[in-house]
Amino acid sequence: MRVQIGGGVSSAITLADRYTYAARPVVTNVSPGKGTKHGGTKVTITGHHLSGATKVKFGAAAGTHVKIVSAGTIVVTAPAHSAGEVDVRVVTPGGTSKTNKDDTFRFT
């Protein structure tokens, strides 16, 4: 990154001047779409920009054993949670996925 102010330009570009853009993750499918409220269900999440996932949230509860299979696939173990439907959100350096109709998981 270089900065230009008035008649001058910042000094030569170095590694410290670099900026990396990380896109926000997008969840397009959660399979299976339901599991036991006691936790333990292995869930495959597909979408975009999932590389570097640091956390997967089922509502407010964090999933465990997060395994990044590819930039478009994550496998995670669902946590214990009260019965009901929640949004599954993926957290990466690019942010947290927005909720949508394709990211729901039902605890039974």
C-alpha positions in Angstrom: 0.0 0.0 0.0 1.3 3.5 -0.9 0.0 6.8 0.3 0.0 10.0 -1.7 -0.6 13.3 0.0 -0.2 16.6 -1.7 3.0 16.5 -3.8 4.6 13.5 -2.2 4.3 9.7 -2.2 5.2 7.4 0.7 8.6 5.6 0.6 9.3 2.4 -1.3 6.9 -0.5 -0.8 8.0 -3.2 1.8 6.4 -6.4 3.1 5.0 -4.3 6.0 3.0 -2.3 3.5 1.0 -5.3 2.2 -2.7 -5.7 2.8 -4.5 -9.0 2.3 -8.2 -8.9 1.6 -10.2 -11.9 3.1 -13.7 -12.4 1.8 -16.5 -13.0 4.3 -17.5 -16.7 4.4 -20.9 -17.8 2.9 -22.7 -20.9 4.0 -24.8 -22.6 1.3 -25.7 -25.9 2.9 -25.7 -27.7 6.2 -25.9 -31.5 6.1 -27.5 -33.2 7.9 -29.9 -30.5 8.8 -30.7 -31.9 12.2 -29.2 -33.8 15.1 -29.6 -34.7 18.7 -29.7 -32.0 21.4 -27.0 -34.0 23.2 -24.5 -33.0 20.5 -22.1 -35.2 18.7 -23.6 -35.1 15.2 -20.9 -34.7 12.4 -22.1 -31.9 10.2 -20.7 -31.0 6.7 -20.9 -27.3 5.9 -20.5 -26.2 2.3 -20.2 -22.7 0.9 -17.6 -20.2 -0.2 -14.5 -18.6 1.5 -14.4 -21.2 4.3 -10.6 -21.5 4.4 -9.1 -20.4 7.6 -12.2 -21.0 9.7 -11.5 -20.5 13.3 -14.9 -21.3 14.7 -18.3 -22.7 13.7 -21.3 -21.4 15.8 -24.6 -23.3 16.2 -26.6 -20.4 17.5 -24.5 -19.1 20.4 -22.8 -22.5 21.0 -19.5 -23.4 19.3 -19.1 -26.6 17.4 -16.0 -28.8 18.1 -13.5 -30.7 16.0 -13.6 -28.2 13.1 -11.9 -29.7 10.1 -11.3 -27.6 6.9 -11.6 -30.0 4.0 -11.3 -27.4 1.3 -12.1 -23.7 0.7 -15.8 -24.8 0.2 -16.2 -27.6 2.8 -15.9 -27.9 6.6 -16.8 -30.8 8.8 -17.6 -30.0 12.4 -19.2 -31.8 15.4 -22.4 -30.2 16.6 -22.4 -29.1 20.3 -25.0 -29.9 22.9 -27.9 -27.4 22.6 -31.5 -27.0 23.6 -34.1 -28.3 21.2 -34.9 -26.0 18.3 -33.6 -24.5 15.1 -30.5 -22.3 14.9 -28.4 -20.7 12.3 -24.9 -22.1 11.6 -22.3 -19.4 11.1 -18.7 -19.8 10.1 -16.0 -17.4 11.5 -12.9 -16.7 9.4 -10.3 -13.9 9.2 -12.7 -12.4 6.7 -15.6 -12.2 9.2 -18.6 -14.2 10.2 -21.0 -15.6 7.6 -24.4 -13.8 7.4 -27.4 -15.9 8.3 -29.6 -17.2 5.4 -32.2 -19.8 4.7 -29.5 -22.4 3.8 -27.6 -22.4 7.1 -30.2 -23.8 9.6 -29.7 -26.8 11.9 -32.5 -28.3 14.1 -31.6 -29.8 17.5 -34.1 -32.5 18.4 
